[in-house]
Amino acid sequence: MAEKQQTEPSDKQPGELTDSAPVLPRTYGTLLGPSTAPKMEWPQLVGLTPEEAERKIKEDVPRVQIQVVQANCFVTMDFNHGRVRLYLDPSGKVERPPRIG
């Protein structure tokens, strides 16, 4: 009977609502392809040297500027989308998770 309904000419005009629900593609509601959100933080880099941390950050965000902040140094409180600060402990390892800003 479903085939009979499809083959009969419809009395409805194009654009009118029908009684049946629309068929959505399987990917409806999911992201297509890889994650589209840029990476903002790198917690896995805590404990690495600044050179290693910078290399890994540049793999994810090549155009970002890296600033290395030594222990007990002052920094400005402005937010910059093109900057990642690497806060170091007294031994010269990354102390806090680096993040954009």
Disulfide bonds with the S-S distance in Angstrom:
none
